[in-house]
Amino acid sequence: MNLIWLDDFLALAATGNFSRAADDRHTSQPAFSRRIRALEEWIGADLFDRSSQPAQLTEVGKWFAGVAQELIARVARVPGDAKKVAEASSVTLRIASTHALSFTFLPRWLRSLESNTTLGPVQLMSDVLQRCEAMMLQSKVQFVLSHTHPMARGALDAEPYKSARIGEDLLVAVCAPDGEGKALHSLARRGGPPLPVLQYTEESGLGRIMRTVLGRRLEALPVQMAFTAHLASVLRTMALDGRGIAWLPQTLVEEDLGQGRLVAAASSDWSVPLEIRLYRDSELLGKAANAFWSTAIGE
């Protein structure tokens, strides 16, 4: 049996009109009629009563309508089922992480997990949050690691996804120092030209948090967007070059702050507390992924 016969059968069952069903299936009526007849020969019984117009399903045809729908649904599930079977025995962990955490938090965190358990191979996809979320939505990864804030919820902060807080961070306003070691650009400054701000793009998770938590406060100040980029690491480079104020994860700039390459550009009330969360689907596939989740959340 050819699987396209099932769609042909259901198209004809819906209309009873050979010509209209052939059009719906993008084929000629003679070719369509031959396929319906071939299906009937394979089954060994007539599926349609052609003595009336529109054609009516025979008793066998009525029975086969349910069978055909079930077969089509079963075939559609085959790729997903095959993926589940493959992943059930896979030891590779597929993790998508935002860029900033890939360079800072993730390596140390994985080492801490490995002190308690043995992790299998890790396949890391590092990208902006929007694309990390897309990879999870498309089941291309098992886990997503990102900065989060309760006021800036994302696509994974809803069913069927689950998450666990595995760390914390702080978004701090920093800039390069002047010749005296003070902030080259400061939000506490009064008067003068607009302050240059280095901003994240729409695709950035940190940008989503920035706009949600600090957007209105910044709009009330004399500031100008001097530079925009996806990555915190790029904004860090521009801040080091004296181009403006950037809100960067403390985990990314703690060494710069300690050595005076960057300094605080605002008071602590301009800092944004962040959670580092690990996201997963409601149904993890495979022992390796389940073991990793249990270890990550301390079960």
C-alpha positions in Angstrom: 0.0 0.0 0.0 1.2 3.5 -0.8 0.7 5.9 2.1 -0.6 8.7 -0.2 -3.6 6.5 -0.8 -4.8 7.2 2.7 -4.8 11.0 2.2 -6.6 10.4 -1.2 -9.2 8.3 0.5 -9.9 10.8 3.3 -10.1 13.7 0.7 -12.7 11.7 -1.3 -14.6 10.7 1.9 -14.9 14.4 2.9 -16.5 15.5 -0.4 -17.8 12.4 -2.3 -16.7 14.2 -5.4 -13.9 12.7 -7.4 -13.1 15.9 -9.4 -13.0 18.1 -6.3 -11.0 15.6 -4.3 -8.5 15.3 -7.2 -8.1 19.1 -7.2 -7.5 19.1 -3.4 -4.8 16.4 -3.9 -3.2 18.4 -6.8 -3.6 15.6 -9.3 -5.7 14.8 -12.4 -9.0 13.0 -11.9 -8.0 9.9 -13.8 -4.8 9.5 -11.8 -6.8 10.1 -8.6 -9.4 7.5 -9.5 -6.7 4.9 -10.3 -5.2 5.4 -6.8 -8.6 5.0 -5.1 -9.2 1.8 -7.1 -5.7 0.6 -6.2 -6.5 1.1 -2.5 -9.7 -0.8 -2.9 -8.0 -3.7 -4.6 -5.4 -3.8 -1.8 -8.1 -3.9 0.8 -10.2 -6.4 -1.2 -13.5 -4.5 -1.0 -15.2 -1.4 -2.4 -14.8 1.7 -0.1 -17.2 3.9 -2.1 -20.7 3.4 -3.6 -20.3 5.1 -6.9 -24.0 4.6 -8.0 -25.0 8.0 -6.5 -23.5 11.4 -6.5 -21.8 12.4 -4.4 -20.2 9.0 -3.8 -21.0 7.5 -0.4 -18.9 5.4 1.9 -19.7 1.7 2.0 -19.8 -0.1 5.4 -16.2 -1.1 4.8 -15.4 2.5 3.8 -16.9 3.8 7.1 -14.8 1.3 9.0 -11.7 2.2 7.1 -12.1 6.0 7.6 -11.2 5.4 11.3 -8.3 3.1 10.4 -6.9 5.6 7.8 -6.9 8.4 10.3 -5.2 6.2 12.9 -2.6 5.1 10.4 -1.8 8.7 9.3 -1.5 9.8 12.9 0.8 6.8 13.7 3.0 7.5 10.8 3.3 11.2 11.8 4.5 10.1 15.3 7.2 7.8 13.9 10.0 10.5 13.7 9.3 11.7 17.2 9.1 8.2 18.6 12.3 7.3 16.9 14.0 10.3 18.5 12.7 9.2 21.9 14.2 5.8 21.4 17.5 7.2 20.3 17.7 9.6 23.2 16.7 7.1 25.7 20.1 5.4 25.2 22.1 8.6 24.5 24.6 9.7 27.0 25.2 13.1 25.4 23.8 16.1 27.1 22.6 18.9 24.8 22.7 22.3 26.5 22.0 25.7 25.1 23.4 28.6 27.2 23.5 32.3 26.7 27.0 33.6 25.8 27.8 35.4 29.1 27.1 32.3 31.1 29.0 30.0 28.7 32.2 31.9 29.4 31.8 32.5 33.1 29.3 30.4 35.2 29.0 27.3 33.1 32.5 25.9 33.2 32.8 26.3 37.0 29.3 24.9 37.6 30.0 21.8 35.5 33.2 21.2 37.4 31.3 21.4 40.7 28.8 18.8 39.4 31.5 16.5 38.2 32.9 16.4 41.8 29.8 14.5 42.8 28.9 12.5 39.7 30.2 11.5 36.3 28.8 13.5 33.4 28.7 12.1 29.9 29.7 14.1 26.8 28.2 17.7 26.7 27.2 19.3 23.5 27.0 23.1 24.1 25.2 25.6 21.9 26.1 29.1 22.9 23.8 31.9 21.6 21.5 34.8 22.5 18.5 33.9 24.7 16.0 34.2 22.0 17.7 31.5 19.9 18.4 29.3 23.0 14.6 29.4 23.7 13.9 28.5 20.1 16.2 25.5 20.3 14.3 24.2 23.3 10.9 24.9 21.7 12.1 22.8 18.7 13.4 20.0 21.0 17.0 20.5 19.7 18.4 20.8 23.2 17.4 19.2 26.5 18.4 22.1 28.7 18.7 25.9 28.6 20.9 27.9 30.9 20.2 31.7 31.2 20.0 34.7 33.4 16.4 35.5 34.5 14.4 38.1 36.4 10.8 37.6 37.7 9.7 40.8 35.9 11.0 39.6 32.5 9.5 36.3 31.8 10.4 34.4 28.6 9.0 31.6 26.4 10.2 28.9 28.8 8.6 30.3 31.9 5.4 28.4 31.3 4.1 24.9 30.9 5.3 22.4 29.8 8.7 23.7 30.8 10.3 23.5 34.2 13.2 25.3 35.7 15.4 25.4 38.8 17.5 28.2 40.3 21.1 27.1 40.3 22.9 30.3 40.9 22.7 34.1 41.2 24.3 37.1 39.6 24.0 40.9 39.5 23.7 43.2 36.6 25.9 46.2 37.4 26.4 49.5 35.7 30.1 50.0 34.8 32.4 52.1 32.7 36.0 52.8 32.2 37.9 55.0 34.8 39.2 58.4 34.1 42.8 59.5 34.9 42.0 59.6 38.6 40.4 56.2 38.8 36.9 57.7 39.0 34.0 56.8 36.6 34.5 58.3 33.2 30.7 58.4 32.8 28.5 58.5 35.8 24.7 58.4 36.3 25.2 60.7 39.3 26.6 63.5 37.1 24.5 66.6 36.8 24.4 68.6 33.7 26.6 68.3 30.6 25.9 66.3 27.4 23.8 63.1 27.4 25.5 60.1 28.9 26.5 57.4 26.4 24.8 54.0 27.2 25.9 50.7 25.7 22.7 48.6 25.1 21.7 45.1 24.3 19.7 44.1 21.2 16.1 42.7 21.4 17.4 39.1 21.0 19.4 39.4 24.2 18.0 38.0 27.4 19.9 40.6 29.4 18.5 43.2 27.1 15.0 41.9 27.9 15.7 42.3 31.6 17.3 45.7 31.2 14.4 47.2 29.2 11.8 45.7 31.6 13.5 46.6 34.9 15.4 49.8 34.1 13.9 51.1 30.9 11.7 53.8 32.3 14.3 55.0 34.7 16.8 55.4 31.9 14.3 57.2 29.7 13.9 59.9 32.4 17.7 60.7 32.3 19.7 62.6 29.7 21.2 59.5 28.1 21.8 58.4 24.5 22.3 54.9 23.1 25.9 55.0 21.9 26.3 51.4 20.8 24.1 48.2 20.6 25.2 44.6 20.5 23.9 41.1 21.2 26.6 40.1 23.5 27.7 41.2 27.0 31.3 40.4 26.1 31.1 42.9 23.2 29.6 45.6 25.5 32.3 44.9 28.0 35.0 45.6 25.3 33.3 48.8 24.4 33.1 49.8 28.1 36.8 49.1 28.6 37.4 51.4 25.6 35.6 54.2 27.3 32.7 54.3 25.0 30.0 54.5 27.6 28.1 52.8 30.5 27.2 49.2 30.2 25.1 47.0 32.5 27.1 43.8 32.7 26.9 40.6 34.7 29.1 40.7 37.8 30.4 37.3 37.0 31.7 38.7 33.7 33.4 41.8 35.1 34.5 40.9 38.6 38.1 40.7 37.6 37.9 44.0 35.7 36.4 45.6 38.8 39.0 44.1 41.1 41.9 45.4 39.0 40.4 48.8 38.3 39.9 48.3 34.5 36.2 49.1 35.1 34.5 51.0 37.9 31.0 51.4 39.1 29.1 54.0 37.0 26.0 54.2 39.3 24.9 53.6 42.9 23.8 50.1 44.0 20.1 50.9 43.5 20.8 50.8 39.7 22.0 47.2 40.0 19.6 44.4 39.0 19.6 41.1 41.0 19.6 38.1 38.6 18.9 34.4 39.0 20.7 31.8 36.9 18.1 29.2 36.0 18.3 25.8 34.2 15.3 25.1 32.1 14.1 21.7 30.8 11.0 20.2 29.1 8.4 18.5 31.3 9.5 15.1 30.0 13.2 14.4 29.9 14.3 11.6 27.5 16.9 9.2 28.7 18.7 8.2 31.9 21.6 10.6 31.3 19.4 13.7 31.0 17.4 12.7 34.1 20.5 12.0 36.1 22.0 15.3 35.1 18.8 17.2 36.2 18.7 15.4 39.5 22.3 16.3 40.2 21.9 19.9 39.0 19.0 20.6 41.4 20.5 18.5 44.3 17.9 15.7 44.4 
